[in-house]
Structure formats: structure tokens, C-alpha cells
């Protein structure tokens, strides 16, 4: 994201949570979810978390959220991670912000 703040937000979920979360997002049975539904859910979940987080950090800010990019391993996310335990595994997020240049 960029604008009045610049930075990034990383999200990771346990592999065991991808199916149940995708099913819940789409209102379908978990058996009906495939890789595409799981990727779409993670992209949408990332947009939701990023938008909600930034609106609280910078309520009057002008921010542009770039489309999420899926990676196998968030190795570039070197900020501290916050873990949320879920029944199926965990949801983890890391945020790095700075003043716009």
C-alpha cells in the first residue's frame, strides 16, 4: 500500500485452514473448494484485513491498497508476526508501515 502511509501487510494461514475458510467465505461445502477458491479467499481476506487495519491506523489518510500477491513463503516479511489461533490452525499477519516519501 502507499499514500499517506507506505508499507505492506503479509498474511499467512495454516494449510489446514484454507479449505474450511474458503468454504465459509463462499457458503459451500469444503469438499467443493479447490486451489482457485482457496487462493481467491486468501486474496479477499488479505484485502479485508489490510483495509480494516489501515482505516484504523490512518483514519483520515489517503491510501491505495495494491492487489495482493500470493507467495509460497513470506520470507520478505521481516516484521514481527501476530498469530491468531483458529480451530483449524492459525491466521498470522505482519505489518510494516512508514511515512510516505
Helices and strands as residue ranges (DSSP letters): E 2-3, E 5-13, H 15-26, G 30-32, H 35-57, E 63-64, E 81-86, E 89-99
